């Protein structure tokens, strides 16, 4: 089993419960890991022998572009798509971080971490 990580994908998106968030948007960081049976990649230097992290990035970008009230919902959609994207994936996780959330207080981020 090999772990592949795609960390801190920077995105601007429009998630949140406040009407202003739908108009103004905000900065997000998304990180994904997959544990996959890709041992052949150690022996054979071919993309087809591993999980394509370009595809992981694309899934994140597409799902983050769909507005949601909750980052939990967005993270769930990302994780579901990754789960079915490659039969070699055994476990995966996604962390969605909302930077400078509009809440009362000096908070740098809120985040959600989901795993399967």
N, CA, C and O atoms as a Tinker XYZ file with bonds, in Angstrom:
   464  protein
     1  N      0.856000   -1.177000    0.000000    73     2
     2  CA     0.000000    0.000000    0.000000    64     1     3
     3  C      0.902000    1.240000    0.000000    63     2     4     5
     4  O      1.879000    1.311000    0.745000    81     3
     5  N      0.565000    2.185000   -0.824000    73     3     6
     6  CA     1.313000    3.432000   -0.934000    64     5     7
     7  C      0.349000    4.587000   -0.683000    63     6     8     9
     8  O     -0.785000    4.572000   -1.160000    81     7
     9  N      0.807000    5.587000    0.068000    73     7    10
    10  CA     0.000000    6.784000    0.291000    64     9    11
    11  C      0.461000    7.880000   -0.664000    63    10    12    13
    12  O      1.649000    8.186000   -0.764000    81    11
    13  N     -0.499000    8.453000   -1.354000    73    11    14
    14  CA    -0.259000    9.589000   -2.246000    64    13    15
    15  C     -1.013000   10.769000   -1.653000    63    14    16    17
    16  O     -2.195000   10.663000   -1.326000    81    15
    17  N     -0.322000   11.893000   -1.516000    73    15    18
    18  CA    -0.933000   13.086000   -0.949000    64    17    19
    19  C     -0.879000   14.238000   -1.945000    63    18    20    21
    20  O      0.132000   14.458000   -2.612000    81    19
    21  N     -1.974000   14.956000   -2.027000    73    19    22
    22  CA    -2.035000   16.209000   -2.790000    64    21    23
    23  C     -2.436000   17.254000   -1.759000    63    22    24    25
    24  O     -3.580000   17.285000   -1.307000    81    23
    25  N     -1.494000   18.104000   -1.394000    73    23    26
    26  CA    -1.688000   18.996000   -0.253000    64    25    27
    27  C     -1.876000   20.454000   -0.644000    63    26    28    29
    28  O     -1.252000   20.968000   -1.572000    81    27
    29  N     -2.765000   21.096000    0.109000    73    27    30
    30  CA    -2.974000   22.543000    0.042000    64    29    31
    31  C     -3.295000   23.054000   -1.361000    63    30    32    33
    32  O     -2.649000   23.972000   -1.865000    81    31
    33  N     -4.290000   22.451000   -1.972000    73    31    34
    34  CA    -4.809000   22.953000   -3.244000    64    33    35
    35  C     -5.503000   24.276000   -2.933000    63    34    36    37
    36  O     -6.462000   24.309000   -2.162000    81    35
    37  N     -5.025000   25.356000   -3.525000    73    35    38
    38  CA    -5.557000   26.692000   -3.239000    64    37    39
    39  C     -6.714000   27.004000   -4.178000    63    38    40    41
    40  O     -6.600000   26.897000   -5.399000    81    39
    41  N     -7.840000   27.397000   -3.567000    73    39    42
    42  CA    -9.043000   27.675000   -4.348000    64    41    43
    43  C     -9.779000   28.876000   -3.781000    63    42    44    45
    44  O     -9.668000   29.193000   -2.596000    81    43
    45  N    -10.518000   29.526000   -4.635000    73    43    46
    46  CA   -11.448000   30.572000   -4.221000    64    45    47
    47  C    -12.838000   30.030000   -4.514000    63    46    48    49
    48  O    -13.135000   29.637000   -5.642000    81    47
    49  N    -13.691000   30.011000   -3.492000    73    47    50
    50  CA   -15.012000   29.409000   -3.671000    64    49    51
    51  C    -16.056000   30.199000   -2.891000    63    50    52    53
    52  O    -15.728000   31.135000   -2.162000    81    51
    53  N    -17.310000   29.811000   -3.055000    73    51    54
    54  CA   -18.446000   30.580000   -2.536000    64    53    55
    55  C    -19.301000   29.760000   -1.578000    63    54    56    57
    56  O    -20.527000   29.782000   -1.681000    81    55
    57  N    -18.684000   29.042000   -0.656000    73    55    58
    58  CA   -19.408000   28.206000    0.292000    64    57    59
    59  C    -19.717000   28.989000    1.564000    63    58    60    61
    60  O    -18.967000   29.882000    1.958000    81    59
    61  N    -20.823000   28.641000    2.192000    73    59    62
    62  CA   -21.167000   29.244000    3.469000    64    61    63
    63  C    -22.656000   29.480000    3.590000    63    62    64    65
    64  O    -23.383000   29.496000    2.596000    81    63
    65  N    -23.097000   29.663000    4.818000    73    63    66
    66  CA   -24.519000   29.865000    5.097000    64    65    67
    67  C    -24.946000   31.324000    4.959000    63    66    68    69
    68  O    -26.129000   31.606000    4.765000    81    67
    69  N    -24.002000   32.243000    5.056000    73    67    70
    70  CA   -24.342000   33.662000    4.968000    64    69    71
    71  C    -24.515000   34.096000    3.517000    63    70    72    73
    72  O    -23.755000   33.668000    2.649000    81    71
    73  N    -25.510000   34.945000    3.246000    73    71    74
    74  CA   -25.710000   35.426000    1.880000    64    73    75
    75  C    -24.464000   36.107000    1.302000    63    74    76    77
    76  O    -24.186000   35.998000    0.108000    81    75
    77  N    -23.722000   36.806000    2.160000    73    75    78
    78  CA   -22.511000   37.489000    1.706000    64    77    79
    79  C    -21.476000   36.510000    1.158000    63    78    80    81
    80  O    -20.741000   36.833000    0.224000    81    79
    81  N    -21.421000   35.320000    1.740000    73    79    82
    82  CA   -20.439000   34.329000    1.291000    64    81    83
    83  C    -20.732000   33.869000   -0.130000    63    82    84    85
    84  O    -19.818000   33.527000   -0.880000    81    83
    85  N    -22.003000   33.862000   -0.494000    73    83    86
    86  CA   -22.375000   33.479000   -1.858000    64    85    87
    87  C    -21.957000   34.556000   -2.856000    63    86    88    89
    88  O    -21.707000   34.260000   -4.024000    81    87
    89  N    -21.882000   35.795000   -2.401000    73    87    90
    90  CA   -21.517000   36.906000   -3.281000    64    89    91
    91  C    -20.018000   37.190000   -3.285000    63    90    92    93
    92  O    -19.417000   37.408000   -4.337000    81    91
    93  N    -19.432000   37.184000   -2.107000    73    91    94
    94  CA   -18.028000   37.584000   -1.968000    64    93    95
    95  C    -17.073000   36.405000   -2.116000    63    94    96    97
    96  O    -16.018000   36.538000   -2.736000    81    95
    97  N    -17.431000   35.257000   -1.554000    73    95    98
    98  CA   -16.564000   34.089000   -1.597000    64    97    99
    99  C    -15.425000   34.190000   -0.599000    63    98   100   101
   100  O    -15.362000   35.108000    0.218000    81    99
   101  N    -14.533000   33.222000   -0.690000    73    99   102
   102  CA   -13.404000   33.192000    0.231000    64   101   103
   103  C    -12.350000   32.205000   -0.219000    63   102   104   105
   104  O    -12.537000   31.449000   -1.172000    81   103
   105  N    -11.239000   32.232000    0.492000    73   103   106
   106  CA   -10.105000   31.358000    0.190000    64   105   107
   107  C    -10.216000   30.036000    0.938000    63   106   108   109
   108  O    -10.641000   29.980000    2.092000    81   107
   109  N     -9.820000   28.976000    0.244000    73   107   110
   110  CA    -9.864000   27.624000    0.792000    64   109   111
   111  C     -8.570000   26.897000    0.456000    63   110   112   113
   112  O     -7.909000   27.186000   -0.541000    81   111
   113  N     -8.230000   25.947000    1.317000    73   111   114
   114  CA    -7.165000   24.997000    1.037000    64   113   115
   115  C     -7.753000   23.606000    1.183000    63   114   116   117
   116  O     -8.449000   23.319000    2.157000    81   115
   117  N     -7.476000   22.745000    0.220000    73   115   118
   118  CA    -7.972000   21.371000    0.271000    64   117   119
   119  C     -6.786000   20.436000    0.129000    63   118   120   121
   120  O     -5.942000   20.602000   -0.752000    81   119
   121  N     -6.737000   19.450000    1.012000    73   119   122
   122  CA    -5.712000   18.405000    0.938000    64   121   123
   123  C     -6.393000   17.052000    0.841000    63   122   124   125
   124  O     -7.432000   16.816000    1.458000    81   123
   125  N     -5.792000   16.169000    0.059000    73   123   126
   126  CA    -6.345000   14.831000   -0.170000    64   125   127
   127  C     -5.232000   13.816000   -0.021000    63   126   128   129
   128  O     -4.099000   14.054000   -0.441000    81   127
   129  N     -5.563000   12.673000    0.586000    73   127   130
   130  CA    -4.637000   11.543000    0.530000    64   129   131
   131  C     -5.396000   10.318000    0.060000    63   130   132   133
   132  O     -6.596000   10.178000    0.299000    81   131
   133  N     -4.681000    9.438000   -0.610000    73   131   134
   134  CA    -5.237000    8.135000   -0.976000    64   133   135
   135  C     -4.207000    7.068000   -0.636000    63   134   136   137
   136  O     -3.015000    7.228000   -0.900000    81   135
   137  N     -4.681000    5.992000   -0.054000    73   135   138
   138  CA    -3.869000    4.790000    0.149000    64   137   139
   139  C     -4.294000    3.821000   -0.939000    63   138   140   141
   140  O     -5.460000    3.436000   -1.022000    81   139
   141  N     -3.341000    3.432000   -1.770000    73   139   142
   142  CA    -3.696000    2.623000   -2.931000    64   141   143
   143  C     -2.683000    1.506000   -3.145000    63   142   144   145
   144  O     -1.516000    1.604000   -2.768000    81   143
   145  N     -3.175000    0.456000   -3.759000    73   143   146
   146  CA    -2.340000   -0.682000   -4.110000    64   145   147
   147  C     -1.693000   -0.392000   -5.466000    63   146   148   149
   148  O     -2.184000   -0.818000   -6.511000    81   147
   149  N     -0.583000    0.339000   -5.420000    73   147   150
   150  CA     0.102000    0.739000   -6.649000    64   149   151
   151  C      1.581000    0.330000   -6.602000    63   150   152   153
   152  O      2.456000    1.073000   -7.045000    81   151
   153  N      1.835000   -0.840000   -6.069000    73   151   154
   154  CA     3.213000   -1.332000   -5.939000    64   153   155
   155  C      3.920000   -1.437000   -7.286000    63   154   156   157
   156  O      5.144000   -1.322000   -7.354000    81   155
   157  N      3.161000   -1.655000   -8.355000    73   155   158
   158  CA     3.785000   -1.741000   -9.680000    64   157   159
   159  C      4.511000   -0.459000  -10.050000    63   158   160   161
   160  O      5.468000   -0.490000  -10.823000    81   159
   161  N      4.067000    0.670000   -9.505000    73   159   162
   162  CA     4.711000    1.955000   -9.810000    64   161   163
   163  C      6.143000    1.993000   -9.293000    63   162   164   165
   164  O      6.965000    2.761000   -9.795000    81   163
   165  N      6.446000    1.171000   -8.295000    73   163   166
   166  CA     7.816000    1.119000   -7.781000    64   165   167
   167  C      8.758000    0.431000   -8.762000    63   166   168   169
   168  O      9.957000    0.707000   -8.784000    81   167
   169  N      8.213000   -0.454000   -9.559000    73   167   170
   170  CA     9.009000   -1.235000  -10.498000    64   169   171
   171  C      8.934000   -0.713000  -11.930000    63   170   172   173
   172  O      9.886000   -0.840000  -12.699000    81   171
   173  N      7.788000   -0.122000  -12.278000    73   171   174
   174  CA     7.535000    0.280000  -13.655000    64   173   175
   175  C      7.160000    1.758000  -13.679000    63   174   176   177
   176  O      6.144000    2.145000  -13.102000    81   175
   177  N      7.929000    2.549000  -14.310000    73   175   178
   178  CA     7.799000    4.004000  -14.304000    64   177   179
   179  C      6.731000    4.483000  -15.293000    63   178   180   181
   180  O      7.020000    5.239000  -16.221000    81   179
   181  N      5.488000    4.027000  -15.075000    73   179   182
   182  CA     4.387000    4.366000  -15.972000    64   181   183
   183  C      3.215000    4.925000  -15.167000    63   182   184   185
   184  O      2.866000    4.388000  -14.117000    81   183
   185  N      2.611000    6.003000  -15.663000    73   183   186
   186  CA     1.491000    6.647000  -14.988000    64   185   187
   187  C      0.331000    5.689000  -14.756000    63   186   188   189
   188  O     -0.355000    5.782000  -13.738000    81   187
   189  N      0.105000    4.776000  -15.681000    73   187   190
   190  CA    -1.015000    3.842000  -15.544000    64   189   191
   191  C     -0.880000    2.934000  -14.320000    63   190   192   193
   192  O     -1.842000    2.266000  -13.941000    81   191
   193  N      0.302000    2.902000  -13.700000    73   191   194
   194  CA     0.534000    2.041000  -12.546000    64   193   195
   195  C      0.324000    2.741000  -11.208000    63   194   196   197
   196  O      0.632000    2.178000  -10.158000    81   195
   197  N     -0.192000    3.952000  -11.240000    73   195   198
   198  CA    -0.428000    4.675000   -9.992000    64   197   199
   199  C     -1.727000    5.470000  -10.092000    63   198   200   201
   200  O     -2.371000    5.497000  -11.141000    81   199
   201  N     -2.094000    6.101000   -9.016000    73   199   202
   202  CA    -3.260000    6.975000   -8.998000    64   201   203
   203  C     -2.800000    8.335000   -9.515000    63   202   204   205
   204  O     -1.814000    8.895000   -9.034000    81   203
   205  N     -3.513000    8.846000  -10.478000    73   203   206
   206  CA    -3.159000   10.097000  -11.140000    64   205   207
   207  C     -3.556000   11.280000  -10.252000    63   206   208   209
   208  O     -4.744000   11.543000  -10.064000    81   207
   209  N     -2.571000   11.988000   -9.711000    73   207   210
   210  CA    -2.909000   13.104000   -8.831000    64   209   211
   211  C     -3.424000   14.320000   -9.588000    63   210   212   213
   212  O     -3.993000   15.222000   -8.974000    81   211
   213  N     -3.243000   14.368000  -10.895000    73   211   214
   214  CA    -3.880000   15.414000  -11.703000    64   213   215
   215  C     -5.398000   15.218000  -11.671000    63   214   216   217
   216  O     -6.154000   16.187000  -11.605000    81   215
   217  N     -5.836000   13.955000  -11.718000    73   215   218
   218  CA    -7.258000   13.636000  -11.634000    64   217   219
   219  C     -7.813000   14.014000  -10.258000    63   218   220   221
   220  O     -8.936000   14.508000  -10.159000    81   219
   221  N     -7.037000   13.787000   -9.201000    73   219   222
   222  CA    -7.473000   14.168000   -7.858000    64   221   223
   223  C     -7.668000   15.683000   -7.784000    63   222   224   225
   224  O     -8.676000   16.161000   -7.265000    81   223
   225  N     -6.712000   16.421000   -8.298000    73   223   226
   226  CA    -6.817000   17.880000   -8.306000    64   225   227
   227  C     -8.050000   18.332000   -9.093000    63   226   228   229
   228  O     -8.742000   19.261000   -8.675000    81   227
   229  N     -8.323000   17.698000  -10.205000    73   227   230
   230  CA    -9.477000   18.051000  -11.035000    64   229   231
   231  C    -10.785000   17.811000  -10.285000    63   230   232   233
   232  O    -11.691000   18.644000  -10.337000    81   231
   233  N    -10.889000   16.683000   -9.591000    73   231   234
   234  CA   -12.087000   16.391000   -8.800000    64   233   235
   235  C    -12.301000   17.486000   -7.756000    63   234   236   237
   236  O    -13.416000   17.979000   -7.587000    81   235
   237  N    -11.234000   17.861000   -7.062000    73   235   238
   238  CA   -11.335000   18.903000   -6.037000    64   237   239
   239  C    -11.810000   20.216000   -6.654000    63   238   240   241
   240  O    -12.729000   20.851000   -6.135000    81   239
   241  N    -11.193000   20.622000   -7.752000    73   239   242
   242  CA   -11.582000   21.882000   -8.399000    64   241   243
   243  C    -13.046000   21.859000   -8.843000    63   242   244   245
   244  O    -13.763000   22.842000   -8.653000    81   243
   245  N    -13.490000   20.766000   -9.422000    73   243   246
   246  CA   -14.870000   20.668000   -9.892000    64   245   247
   247  C    -15.877000   20.722000   -8.746000    63   246   248   249
   248  O    -16.889000   21.415000   -8.840000    81   247
   249  N    -15.605000   20.000000   -7.678000    73   247   250
   250  CA   -16.544000   19.965000   -6.552000    64   249   251
   251  C    -16.532000   21.274000   -5.770000    63   250   252   253
   252  O    -17.573000   21.704000   -5.273000    81   251
   253  N    -15.377000   21.909000   -5.653000    73   251   254
   254  CA   -15.308000   23.198000   -4.955000    64   253   255
   255  C    -16.023000   24.294000   -5.737000    63   254   256   257
   256  O    -16.420000   25.304000   -5.156000    81   255
   257  N    -16.191000   24.115000   -7.023000    73   255   258
   258  CA   -16.882000   25.107000   -7.853000    64   257   259
   259  C    -18.402000   25.048000   -7.683000    63   258   260   261
   260  O    -19.105000   25.962000   -8.114000    81   259
   261  N    -18.913000   23.985000   -7.063000    73   259   262
   262  CA   -20.350000   23.841000   -6.816000    64   261   263
   263  C    -20.647000   24.389000   -5.418000    63   262   264   265
   264  O    -20.172000   23.847000   -4.420000    81   263
   265  N    -21.416000   25.438000   -5.355000    73   263   266
   266  CA   -21.690000   26.098000   -4.070000    64   265   267
   267  C    -22.427000   25.175000   -3.101000    63   266   268   269
   268  O    -23.355000   24.457000   -3.472000    81   267
   269  N    -21.980000   25.224000   -1.856000    73   267   270
   270  CA   -22.650000   24.521000   -0.764000    64   269   271
   271  C    -22.682000   25.429000    0.451000    63   270   272   273
   272  O    -21.836000   26.311000    0.597000    81   271
   273  N    -23.643000   25.217000    1.311000    73   271   274
   274  CA   -23.688000   25.952000    2.569000    64   273   275
   275  C    -22.621000   25.442000    3.531000    63   274   276   277
   276  O    -22.026000   26.216000    4.281000    81   275
   277  N    -22.387000   24.136000    3.499000    73   275   278
   278  CA   -21.497000   23.504000    4.479000    64   277   279
   279  C    -20.257000   22.922000    3.807000    63   278   280   281
   280  O    -20.345000   22.277000    2.762000    81   279
   281  N    -19.094000   23.162000    4.429000    73   279   282
   282  CA   -17.881000   22.555000    3.878000    64   281   283
   283  C    -17.884000   21.043000    4.113000    63   282   284   285
   284  O    -17.177000   20.306000    3.427000    81   283
   285  N    -18.672000   20.585000    5.074000    73   283   286
   286  CA   -18.826000   19.149000    5.270000    64   285   287
   287  C    -19.424000   18.506000    4.019000    63   286   288   289
   288  O    -19.009000   17.425000    3.600000    81   287
   289  N    -20.395000   19.184000    3.440000    73   287   290
   290  CA   -21.060000   18.674000    2.241000    64   289   291
   291  C    -20.078000   18.614000    1.068000    63   290   292   293
   292  O    -20.036000   17.629000    0.330000    81   291
   293  N    -19.300000   19.669000    0.909000    73   291   294
   294  CA   -18.306000   19.706000   -0.174000    64   293   295
   295  C    -17.282000   18.587000    0.017000    63   294   296   297
   296  O    -16.959000   17.872000   -0.932000    81   295
   297  N    -16.777000   18.436000    1.233000    73   295   298
   298  CA   -15.788000   17.385000    1.514000    64   297   299
   299  C    -16.363000   16.008000    1.219000    63   298   300   301
   300  O    -15.666000   15.141000    0.692000    81   299
   301  N    -17.628000   15.804000    1.555000    73   299   302
   302  CA   -18.274000   14.527000    1.284000    64   301   303
   303  C    -18.369000   14.225000   -0.197000    63   302   304   305
   304  O    -18.144000   13.091000   -0.620000    81   303
   305  N    -18.700000   15.232000   -0.985000    73   303   306
   306  CA   -18.768000   15.033000   -2.437000    64   305   307
   307  C    -17.396000   14.704000   -3.009000    63   306   308   309
   308  O    -17.265000   13.816000   -3.851000    81   307
   309  N    -16.383000   15.415000   -2.554000    73   307   310
   310  CA   -15.021000   15.153000   -3.035000    64   309   311
   311  C    -14.624000   13.721000   -2.706000    63   310   312   313
   312  O    -14.123000   12.995000   -3.565000    81   311
   313  N    -14.848000   13.322000   -1.469000    73   311   314
   314  CA   -14.443000   11.984000   -1.029000    64   313   315
   315  C    -15.179000   10.891000   -1.799000    63   314   316   317
   316  O    -14.572000    9.886000   -2.170000    81   315
   317  N    -16.482000   11.071000   -2.046000    73   315   318
   318  CA   -17.249000   10.070000   -2.808000    64   317   319
   319  C    -16.695000    9.904000   -4.220000    63   318   320   321
   320  O    -16.574000    8.784000   -4.717000    81   319
   321  N    -16.364000   11.008000   -4.856000    73   319   322
   322  CA   -15.829000   10.907000   -6.220000    64   321   323
   323  C    -14.453000   10.254000   -6.246000    63   322   324   325
   324  O    -14.146000    9.476000   -7.150000    81   323
   325  N    -13.636000   10.568000   -5.265000    73   323   326
   326  CA   -12.305000    9.956000   -5.215000    64   325   327
   327  C    -12.418000    8.464000   -4.958000    63   326   328   329
   328  O    -11.678000    7.672000   -5.542000    81   327
   329  N    -13.331000    8.082000   -4.096000    73   327   330
   330  CA   -13.525000    6.668000   -3.747000    64   329   331
   331  C    -13.799000    5.811000   -4.969000    63   330   332   333
   332  O    -13.322000    4.679000   -5.048000    81   331
   333  N    -14.559000    6.331000   -5.924000    73   331   334
   334  CA   -14.925000    5.534000   -7.101000    64   333   335
   335  C    -14.041000    5.825000   -8.320000    63   334   336   337
   336  O    -14.242000    5.242000   -9.386000    81   335
   337  N    -13.075000    6.714000   -8.166000    73   335   338
   338  CA   -12.273000    7.131000   -9.320000    64   337   339
   339  C    -11.234000    6.104000   -9.752000    63   338   340   341
   340  O    -10.823000    6.092000  -10.912000    81   339
   341  N    -10.804000    5.242000   -8.832000    73   339   342
   342  CA    -9.756000    4.272000   -9.158000    64   341   343
   343  C     -9.940000    3.063000   -8.251000    63   342   344   345
   344  O     -9.932000    3.196000   -7.027000    81   343
   345  N    -10.103000    1.903000   -8.837000    73   343   346
   346  CA   -10.396000    0.682000   -8.056000    64   345   347
   347  C     -9.262000    0.290000   -7.123000    63   346   348   349
   348  O     -9.472000   -0.508000   -6.210000    81   347
   349  N     -8.073000    0.826000   -7.323000    73   347   350
   350  CA    -6.928000    0.494000   -6.471000    64   349   351
   351  C     -6.924000    1.258000   -5.153000    63   350   352   353
   352  O     -6.164000    0.921000   -4.245000    81   351
   353  N     -7.767000    2.284000   -5.038000    73   351   354
   354  CA    -7.811000    3.080000   -3.807000    64   353   355
   355  C     -8.516000    2.292000   -2.715000    63   354   356   357
   356  O     -9.653000    1.850000   -2.884000    81   355
   357  N     -7.824000    2.121000   -1.592000    73   355   358
   358  CA    -8.372000    1.365000   -0.456000    64   357   359
   359  C     -8.895000    2.290000    0.637000    63   358   360   361
   360  O     -9.909000    1.998000    1.270000    81   359
   361  N     -8.209000    3.396000    0.857000    73   359   362
   362  CA    -8.600000    4.379000    1.868000    64   361   363
   363  C     -8.287000    5.756000    1.292000    63   362   364   365
   364  O     -7.396000    5.909000    0.456000    81   363
   365  N     -9.033000    6.746000    1.754000    73   363   366
   366  CA    -8.769000    8.114000    1.319000    64   365   367
   367  C     -9.268000    9.073000    2.382000    63   366   368   369
   368  O    -10.075000    8.725000    3.244000    81   367
   369  N     -8.766000   10.279000    2.292000    73   367   370
   370  CA    -9.217000   11.324000    3.196000    64   369   371
   371  C     -9.145000   12.659000    2.497000    63   370   372   373
   372  O     -8.355000   12.859000    1.574000    81   371
   373  N     -9.986000   13.573000    2.955000    73   371   374
   374  CA    -9.986000   14.930000    2.410000    64   373   375
   375  C    -10.142000   15.910000    3.569000    63   374   376   377
   376  O    -10.936000   15.699000    4.486000    81   375
   377  N     -9.366000   16.979000    3.501000    73   375   378
   378  CA    -9.462000   18.054000    4.488000    64   377   379
   379  C     -9.743000   19.347000    3.738000    63   378   380   381
   380  O     -8.967000   19.763000    2.878000    81   379
   381  N    -10.866000   19.976000    4.077000    73   379   382
   382  CA   -11.246000   21.256000    3.489000    64   381   383
   383  C    -11.073000   22.313000    4.572000    63   382   384   385
   384  O    -11.651000   22.224000    5.655000    81   383
   385  N    -10.264000   23.311000    4.251000    73   383   386
   386  CA    -9.974000   24.391000    5.198000    64   385   387
   387  C    -10.515000   25.715000    4.652000    63   386   388   389
   388  O    -10.158000   26.147000    3.556000    81   387
   389  N    -11.370000   26.331000    5.430000    73   387   390
   390  CA   -11.926000   27.649000    5.077000    64   389   391
   391  C    -11.099000   28.693000    5.819000    63   390   392   393
   392  O    -11.113000   28.758000    7.048000    81   391
   393  N    -10.382000   29.507000    5.054000    73   391   394
   394  CA    -9.484000   30.484000    5.649000    64   393   395
   395  C    -10.228000   31.760000    6.027000    63   394   396   397
   396  O    -11.115000   32.212000    5.302000    81   395
   397  N     -9.864000   32.325000    7.150000    73   395   398
   398  CA   -10.474000   33.567000    7.658000    64   397   399
   399  C    -12.005000   33.522000    7.598000    63   398   400   401
   400  O    -12.618000   34.354000    6.930000    81   399
   401  N    -12.628000   32.562000    8.287000    73   399   402
   402  CA   -14.086000   32.440000    8.233000    64   401   403
   403  C    -14.760000   33.658000    8.878000    63   402   404   405
   404  O    -14.232000   34.238000    9.826000    81   403
   405  N    -15.931000   34.038000    8.354000    73   403   406
   406  CA   -16.630000   35.209000    8.882000    64   405   407
   407  C    -17.399000   34.873000   10.172000    63   406   408   409
   408  O    -18.626000   34.778000   10.176000    81   407
   409  N    -16.647000   34.699000   11.250000    73   407   410
   410  CA   -17.269000   34.417000   12.542000    64   409   411
   411  C    -16.747000   35.428000   13.558000    63   410   412   413
   412  O    -15.713000   36.058000   13.338000    81   411
   413  N    -17.447000   35.578000   14.644000    73   411   414
   414  CA   -16.994000   36.492000   15.691000    64   413   415
   415  C    -15.780000   35.895000   16.376000    63   414   416   417
   416  O    -15.884000   34.905000   17.100000    81   415
   417  N    -14.648000   36.493000   16.146000    73   415   418
   418  CA   -13.427000   36.023000   16.761000    64   417   419
   419  C    -12.270000   36.054000   15.779000    63   418   420   421
   420  O    -12.460000   36.155000   14.567000    81   419
   421  N    -11.095000   35.968000   16.317000    73   419   422
   422  CA    -9.878000   35.973000   15.503000    64   421   423
   423  C     -9.507000   34.523000   15.214000    63   422   424   425
   424  O     -8.720000   33.921000   15.945000    81   423
   425  N    -10.072000   33.967000   14.150000    73   423   426
   426  CA    -9.895000   32.564000   13.793000    64   425   427
   427  C     -9.230000   32.489000   12.423000    63   426   428   429
   428  O     -9.723000   33.073000   11.457000    81   427
   429  N     -8.121000   31.779000   12.339000    73   427   430
   430  CA    -7.410000   31.704000   11.053000    64   429   431
   431  C     -8.108000   30.787000   10.058000    63   430   432   433
   432  O     -8.062000   31.027000    8.851000    81   431
   433  N     -8.759000   29.733000   10.564000    73   431   434
   434  CA    -9.432000   28.801000    9.667000    64   433   435
   435  C    -10.373000   27.900000   10.436000    63   434   436   437
   436  O    -10.249000   27.728000   11.648000    81   435
   437  N    -11.314000   27.330000    9.709000    73   435   438
   438  CA   -12.104000   26.194000   10.196000    64   437   439
   439  C    -11.878000   25.086000    9.170000    63   438   440   441
   440  O    -11.671000   25.353000    7.987000    81   439
   441  N    -11.922000   23.850000    9.638000    73   439   442
   442  CA   -11.666000   22.763000    8.716000    64   441   443
   443  C    -12.530000   21.550000    9.029000    63   442   444   445
   444  O    -13.033000   21.370000   10.138000    81   443
   445  N    -12.673000   20.737000    8.008000    73   443   446
   446  CA   -13.394000   19.465000    8.106000    64   445   447
   447  C    -12.483000   18.398000    7.543000    63   446   448   449
   448  O    -11.887000   18.582000    6.482000    81   447
   449  N    -12.370000   17.283000    8.245000    73   447   450
   450  CA   -11.560000   16.161000    7.772000    64   449   451
   451  C    -12.443000   14.929000    7.722000    63   450   452   453
   452  O    -13.023000   14.517000    8.727000    81   451
   453  N    -12.537000   14.335000    6.508000    73   451   454
   454  CA   -13.316000   13.104000    6.320000    64   453   455
   455  C    -12.397000   12.016000    5.804000    63   454   456   457
   456  O    -11.469000   12.286000    5.042000    81   455
   457  N    -12.656000   10.787000    6.219000    73   455   458
   458  CA   -11.888000    9.630000    5.765000    64   457   459
   459  C    -12.842000    8.487000    5.452000    63   458   460   461
   460  O    -13.954000    8.425000    5.976000    81   459
   461  N    -12.392000    7.591000    4.597000    73   459   462
   462  CA   -13.089000    6.314000    4.428000    64   461   463
   463  C    -12.062000    5.215000    4.449000    63   462   464
   464  O    -12.412000    4.041000    4.323000    81   463
